[in-house]
């Protein structure tokens, strides 16, 4: 169980720091779960992307550059 903790903490750190998960105010129905799934999918796609750069930079680039966003979505 202890061997999983560093990975677990790293995941939550990335979700909080890179995607500001703690600031999310979605509380009703399936909304929190649905957004958590989308955040995990986005994080996985950015990690699969071979281009250099930070995850935060990749997130910003996906928001600015439609071609890069399509490239990330194609990784699914």
C-alpha positions as CSV (number, residue, x, y, z in Angstrom):
1,X,0.0,0.0,0.0
2,X,2.8,2.4,0.8
3,X,4.3,1.9,-2.7
4,X,1.1,3.4,-4.2
5,X,1.2,6.5,-2.1
6,X,3.8,8.5,-4.0
7,X,2.0,7.9,-7.2
8,X,-1.3,8.8,-5.6
9,X,0.1,12.0,-4.2
10,X,1.8,12.9,-7.5
11,X,-1.5,12.5,-9.3
12,X,-3.4,14.7,-6.9
13,X,-0.6,17.3,-6.9
14,X,-0.8,17.5,-10.7
15,X,-4.6,17.7,-10.7
16,X,-4.5,20.5,-8.0
17,X,-1.6,22.5,-9.2
18,X,-1.9,22.2,-13.0
19,X,-5.7,22.0,-13.3
20,X,-6.7,23.9,-10.1
21,X,-9.0,21.0,-9.1
22,X,-9.4,22.3,-5.6
23,X,-11.0,25.5,-7.0
24,X,-13.7,23.7,-8.8
25,X,-17.2,24.4,-7.3
26,X,-19.1,21.7,-9.1
27,X,-21.1,19.9,-6.4
28,X,-24.4,18.6,-7.8
29,X,-25.4,15.3,-9.4
30,X,-22.8,13.6,-11.6
31,X,-21.0,16.8,-12.4
32,X,-18.0,16.3,-10.0
33,X,-17.4,12.8,-11.2
34,X,-17.8,13.7,-14.9
35,X,-15.3,16.6,-14.6
36,X,-12.8,14.4,-12.7
37,X,-12.9,11.8,-15.5
38,X,-12.3,14.5,-18.1
39,X,-9.4,15.9,-16.1
40,X,-7.8,12.5,-15.8
41,X,-8.3,11.9,-19.5
42,X,-6.7,15.3,-20.4
43,X,-3.8,14.6,-18.0
44,X,-3.2,11.2,-19.6
45,X,-3.3,12.6,-23.1
46,X,-0.8,15.3,-22.2
47,X,1.5,12.8,-20.7
48,X,1.3,10.6,-23.8
49,X,2.3,13.5,-26.0
50,X,6.0,13.3,-26.9
51,X,6.6,17.0,-27.4
52,X,8.7,18.7,-24.8
53,X,7.2,21.1,-22.3
54,X,5.5,21.2,-19.0
55,X,2.0,19.8,-18.4
56,X,0.7,23.3,-17.6
57,X,2.3,24.6,-20.9
58,X,0.7,21.8,-22.8
59,X,-2.7,22.6,-21.3
60,X,-2.3,26.3,-22.3
61,X,-1.2,25.3,-25.8
62,X,-4.2,23.0,-26.2
63,X,-6.4,26.0,-25.3
64,X,-4.7,28.3,-27.8
65,X,-3.9,26.0,-30.7
66,X,-6.7,24.0,-32.2
67,X,-4.3,21.8,-34.2
68,X,-2.5,20.8,-31.0
69,X,-5.8,20.1,-29.3
70,X,-6.8,17.8,-32.2
71,X,-3.4,16.1,-31.9
72,X,-4.0,15.4,-28.2
73,X,-7.6,14.2,-28.8
74,X,-6.2,11.8,-31.5
75,X,-4.2,10.1,-28.7
76,X,-7.4,8.5,-27.3
